[in-house]
């Protein structure tokens, strides 16, 4: 949902979503223009299907993305959210223009 879109195009069909979750690799944010590489890496660490491959909460607490956000001031949080919102709107506009 970090991109504003459901990770599966069949979101309105729960049985198909369950099949995708169970039988295919987890969705990825790698390469998305909406998120930083640090956020994409953090999410991928959280979405490992096999519990023994998934990072523990105490490990995630020291992830570069979490550390970066933790150290942000209130103004930096607002600026980050503003930038994210602007990038999302730009991509939405680009997608609308390509569908015409």
Residue frames as qw, qx, qy, qz and C-alpha x, y, z in Angstrom:
[[0.000, 0.884, 0.468, 0.000, 0.00, 0.00, 0.00],
 [0.409, -0.549, 0.076, 0.725, 3.03, 2.27, 0.08],
 [0.199, 0.046, 0.537, 0.819, 2.37, 3.08, -3.56],
 [0.414, 0.216, 0.158, -0.870, -1.30, 3.85, -2.99],
 [0.709, 0.173, -0.474, -0.492, -2.28, 0.72, -4.91],
 [0.889, -0.254, 0.325, -0.200, -3.15, -2.75, -3.70],
 [0.211, -0.544, 0.756, 0.296, -0.20, -5.07, -4.39],
 [0.312, 0.146, 0.913, 0.218, -2.50, -7.51, -6.19],
 [0.228, 0.024, -0.367, -0.902, -4.67, -6.46, -9.11],
 [0.489, -0.313, -0.738, -0.345, -7.36, -8.96, -8.05],
 [0.008, 0.133, -0.608, 0.783, -7.92, -7.33, -4.65],
 [0.602, -0.055, 0.081, -0.792, -11.68, -7.62, -5.04],
 [0.889, 0.028, -0.389, -0.238, -11.40, -11.43, -5.27],
 [0.483, -0.684, 0.492, -0.239, -10.14, -12.69, -1.89],
 [0.946, -0.049, 0.319, 0.041, -9.68, -16.32, -2.95],
 [0.729, 0.595, -0.040, 0.336, -7.39, -15.26, -5.80],
 [0.038, -0.847, 0.381, -0.368, -5.44, -12.96, -3.48],
 [0.760, -0.465, 0.433, -0.139, -5.00, -15.84, -1.05],
 [0.931, 0.254, 0.177, 0.192, -3.72, -18.02, -3.90],
 [0.452, 0.778, -0.195, 0.391, -1.22, -15.34, -4.96],
 [0.346, -0.774, 0.423, -0.319, 0.00, -14.89, -1.39],
 [0.853, -0.293, 0.425, -0.082, 0.41, -18.62, -0.84],
 [0.883, 0.215, 0.357, 0.215, 1.91, -19.63, -4.18],
 [0.543, 0.698, 0.036, 0.466, 3.92, -16.70, -5.51],
 [0.501, 0.018, -0.309, 0.808, 6.74, -14.48, -4.26],
 [0.144, -0.730, -0.431, 0.511, 5.81, -11.56, -2.03],
 [0.343, 0.891, 0.192, 0.227, 5.18, -8.24, -3.76],
 [0.643, -0.179, -0.029, 0.744, 8.17, -5.94, -3.98],
 [0.055, 0.962, 0.147, -0.225, 8.72, -2.20, -3.87],
 [0.553, -0.342, 0.406, 0.642, 12.19, -2.49, -5.40],
 [0.288, 0.159, 0.540, 0.774, 12.52, -0.02, -8.27],
 [0.001, -0.811, -0.583, -0.053, 9.33, 1.88, -7.39],
 [0.277, 0.457, -0.010, 0.845, 9.73, 5.62, -8.01],
 [0.445, -0.730, -0.209, -0.474, 7.43, 6.27, -5.04],
 [0.774, -0.631, 0.039, 0.023, 9.63, 4.85, -2.32],
 [0.006, -0.812, 0.583, 0.001, 13.26, 5.07, -1.35],
 [0.661, 0.270, -0.700, 0.024, 15.54, 2.05, -1.76],
 [0.007, 0.237, -0.764, 0.600, 15.79, 2.01, 2.05],
 [0.636, 0.029, 0.338, -0.693, 12.02, 1.66, 2.47],
 [0.813, 0.276, -0.381, -0.343, 11.85, -0.98, -0.27],
 [0.447, 0.301, -0.800, 0.263, 14.56, -2.98, 1.49],
 [0.263, -0.151, 0.650, -0.697, 12.84, -2.62, 4.88],
 [0.772, 0.123, 0.088, -0.617, 9.53, -3.88, 3.46],
 [0.748, 0.306, -0.571, -0.141, 11.22, -6.81, 1.73],
 [0.166, 0.276, -0.828, 0.458, 12.77, -7.81, 5.08],
 [0.462, -0.010, 0.518, -0.720, 9.28, -7.82, 6.61],
 [0.781, 0.270, -0.054, -0.561, 7.60, -9.79, 3.81],
 [0.191, 0.348, -0.915, -0.069, 9.76, -12.91, 3.90],
 [0.784, -0.179, -0.331, -0.493, 7.39, -15.87, 3.84],
 [0.793, -0.090, -0.554, 0.238, 9.60, -18.24, 5.77],
 [0.489, -0.865, -0.067, -0.087, 9.73, -17.16, 9.42],
 [0.780, -0.392, 0.138, 0.468, 13.38, -18.20, 9.80],
 [0.511, 0.331, 0.265, 0.747, 14.28, -15.86, 6.89],
 [0.105, -0.863, -0.286, -0.402, 12.25, -12.92, 8.25],
 [0.258, 0.390, -0.426, 0.774, 14.02, -10.30, 10.34],
 [0.386, -0.526, -0.675, 0.345, 13.14, -10.05, 14.01],
 [0.090, -0.945, -0.266, -0.165, 11.65, -6.85, 15.39],
 [0.522, -0.756, 0.140, 0.368, 14.81, -6.13, 17.35],
 [0.572, -0.018, 0.468, 0.673, 16.80, -6.42, 14.09],
 [0.224, 0.702, 0.494, 0.462, 14.35, -4.22, 12.18],
 [0.297, -0.914, -0.192, 0.200, 14.68, -1.55, 14.85],
 [0.414, -0.621, 0.345, 0.569, 18.24, -0.99, 13.62],
 [0.601, 0.482, 0.512, 0.380, 17.38, -1.09, 9.92],
 [0.305, -0.031, 0.138, 0.942, 18.75, 1.97, 8.06],
 [0.165, -0.528, -0.489, -0.674, 15.22, 3.07, 7.08],
 [0.537, -0.707, -0.460, 0.018, 13.94, 2.94, 10.66],
 [0.558, -0.390, -0.137, 0.720, 17.02, 4.72, 11.95],
 [0.188, 0.218, 0.294, 0.912, 16.66, 7.44, 9.32],
 [0.325, -0.626, -0.471, -0.530, 12.98, 8.05, 10.12],
 [0.622, -0.588, -0.431, 0.286, 13.59, 7.84, 13.86],
 [0.476, -0.288, -0.058, 0.829, 16.10, 10.67, 13.62],
 [0.109, 0.535, 0.425, 0.722, 13.80, 12.95, 11.60],
 [0.059, 0.164, 0.385, -0.906, 12.54, 16.14, 13.16],
 [0.394, 0.575, 0.613, -0.371, 8.83, 16.98, 12.87],
 [0.315, 0.740, -0.181, -0.566, 9.65, 19.30, 9.96],
 [0.040, 0.382, -0.849, -0.363, 11.53, 16.52, 8.17],
 [0.307, 0.270, 0.906, -0.113, 8.59, 14.14, 8.61],
 [0.397, 0.721, 0.317, -0.471, 6.25, 16.73, 7.08],
 [0.216, 0.679, -0.484, -0.508, 8.66, 17.38, 4.19],
 [0.141, -0.164, 0.958, 0.188, 9.05, 13.63, 3.56],
 [0.365, 0.472, 0.772, -0.220, 5.27, 13.14, 3.47],
 [0.338, 0.772, 0.030, -0.537, 4.85, 16.16, 1.20],
 [0.093, 0.531, -0.715, -0.445, 7.48, 14.83, -1.23],
 [0.242, 0.085, 0.966, 0.036, 5.87, 11.38, -1.22],
 [0.387, 0.636, 0.552, -0.377, 2.45, 12.88, -1.94],
 [0.280, 0.750, -0.245, -0.547, 3.82, 15.00, -4.78],
 [0.017, -0.345, 0.874, 0.342, 5.60, 12.02, -6.39],
 [0.314, 0.301, 0.892, -0.122, 2.45, 9.93, -6.11],
 [0.388, 0.740, 0.296, -0.463, 0.37, 12.66, -7.76],
 [0.168, 0.652, -0.526, -0.519, 2.92, 13.08, -10.56],
 [0.114, -0.110, 0.965, 0.209, 2.83, 9.36, -11.29],
 [0.365, 0.510, 0.719, -0.298, -0.97, 9.36, -11.19],
 [0.341, 0.769, -0.031, -0.540, -1.02, 12.20, -13.73],
 [0.064, 0.480, -0.766, -0.422, 1.48, 10.39, -15.95],
 [0.239, 0.137, 0.961, 0.011, -0.64, 7.23, -15.83],
 [0.396, 0.661, 0.478, -0.422, -3.77, 9.19, -16.70],
 [0.258, 0.731, -0.315, -0.548, -2.00, 10.80, -19.67],
 [0.017, -0.307, 0.897, 0.318, -0.83, 7.43, -21.03],
 [0.317, 0.314, 0.882, -0.153, -4.34, 6.00, -20.87],
 [0.383, 0.660, 0.154, -0.628, -5.81, 8.70, -23.11]]
